[in-house]
Amino acid sequence: MLVVEDDHIAFALAEVICRDFISDFMNCDFEVVGKAMRMLLVIIKSSDSTLHRFLTDAHVEPYFATSWLLTWFAHDLALISDAARVYDAVLCAHPLFCYYICAAVSLYLKASCLTIV
């Protein structure tokens, strides 16, 4: 809404985002989201068995990515131009694309995760 200058377009876009991208997060319970978020671990497993093994051995649930999936990283990016670029990419892709971005960020942070132990 900060980068779209026309209010009608901004609100229409917000409606599409709510309906097509984050509707699972708006249910009364977290059951559907919990199942969908496990897909993140499947994506990580297919890319990096070491990180996947570390996360599963540590009993880490994929809820660490909840804010990433809800805000599309807007709270983690310092520049609005970077957030807008992520939003553009997610909006142009399949609704599950954000899970792949979350997996990529997890892989990027792998070294930090493995040194926590």
Sequence and secondary structure as in RCSB ss.txt:
>XXXX:A:sequence
MLVVEDDHIAFALAEVICRDFISDFMNCDFEVVGKAMRMLLVIIKSSDSTLHRFLTDAHVEPYFATSWLLTWFAH
DLALISDAARVYDAVLCAHPLFCYYICAAVSLYLKASCLTIV
>XXXX:A:secstr
  S   HHHHHHHHHHIIIIISGGGGSSSSHHHHHHHHHHHHHHHHH HHHHHHHHHTT  GGGGHHHHHHTTTT
T S HHHHHHHHHHHHTS TTHHHHHHHHHHHHTHHHHHT  
